């Protein structure tokens, strides 16, 4: 897996935006990516120092459209903590 293919984009929710003020950012990443790969790619793309990376795999949720039911897609989420004083412009 090539490194530019690891990060798909930021997760924009109310909870993730509130974490940005403390230097905590949330990204949607490739399911096969490891924490060290995510850390090196964030540091390379944004030029910041990463202190900690937490990952979690989301579960599919049931969704309905009329009488038809389906499921949302699953993805891996990375919660990245930056060094004191570092920030990323979103």
Phi and psi in degrees as a GROMACS rama.xvg file:
@    title "Ramachandran Plot"
@    xaxis  label "Phi"
@    yaxis  label "Psi"
@TYPE xy
-79.6535  147.754  UNK-2
-63.6336  -38.5117  UNK-3
-63.7409  -17.6505  UNK-4
-87.1182  1.39792  UNK-5
-77.4626  -48.4046  UNK-6
-95.3614  123.389  UNK-7
-92.3944  -32.7079  UNK-8
159.446  172.141  UNK-9
-77.1287  154.587  UNK-10
-95.7254  117.692  UNK-11
-104.829  97.8007  UNK-12
-134.177  169.666  UNK-13
-62.9282  -41.1335  UNK-14
-66.9291  -41.2457  UNK-15
-70.8953  -34.4771  UNK-16
-66.9073  -38.2527  UNK-17
-65.2544  -30.3711  UNK-18
-72.7052  -20.2896  UNK-19
-62.5041  -29.5993  UNK-20
-70.0558  -25.7764  UNK-21
-93.8245  4.24823  UNK-22
84.9741  24.3259  UNK-23
-113.726  122.546  UNK-24
-122.952  147.897  UNK-25
-118.635  132.085  UNK-26
-130.083  148.948  UNK-27
-89.9514  126.317  UNK-28
-128.179  169.728  UNK-29
-65.603  141.944  UNK-30
-62.5589  -28.7855  UNK-31
-86.9559  -5.30349  UNK-32
-73.4404  140.607  UNK-33
-95.2312  168.996  UNK-34
-63.4441  -39.5041  UNK-35
-67.8164  -36.8961  UNK-36
-66.5062  -41.2742  UNK-37
-64.0101  -43.8873  UNK-38
-61.0596  -47.4328  UNK-39
-66.5209  -35.5992  UNK-40
-71.8344  -39.1721  UNK-41
-63.4714  -43.6972  UNK-42
-64.4461  -37.8097  UNK-43
-72.1639  -44.8627  UNK-44
-72.2615  -38.6819  UNK-45
-107.877  -9.61921  UNK-46
67.4825  39.5641  UNK-47
-123.419  166.666  UNK-48
-99.5646  120.802  UNK-49
-94.4685  129.468  UNK-50
-92.7257  -43.6279  UNK-51
-147.596  146.069  UNK-52
-129.822  123.134  UNK-53
-112.685  138.543  UNK-54
-124.555  154.459  UNK-55
-152.72  147.248  UNK-56
-98.0159  124.434  UNK-57
-79.2192  155.681  UNK-58
-100.43  153.579  UNK-59
-71.8754  138.346  UNK-60
-109.428  148.047  UNK-61
-75.4228  136.013  UNK-62
-133.344  145.393  UNK-63
-120.063  142.694  UNK-64
-130.709  101.158  UNK-65
67.785  -125.983  UNK-66
-93.9859  -1.14921  UNK-67
-93.9606  135.921  UNK-68
-112.95  152.053  UNK-69
-155.394  -173.288  UNK-70
-129.504  149.433  UNK-71
-77.7562  165.554  UNK-72
-78.2461  150.597  UNK-73
-93.4509  154.183  UNK-74
-155.562  168.986  UNK-75
-102.608  137.046  UNK-76
-116.294  135.161  UNK-77
-115.538  125.713  UNK-78
-105.124  112.582  UNK-79
-108.144  127.687  UNK-80
-103.441  126.524  UNK-81
-95.159  163.773  UNK-82
-66.6001  158.284  UNK-83
-57.0116  128.782  UNK-84
90.5656  -7.78331  UNK-85
-90.6382  150.244  UNK-86
-153.607  160.063  UNK-87
-121.133  131.218  UNK-88
-81.3352  124.939  UNK-89
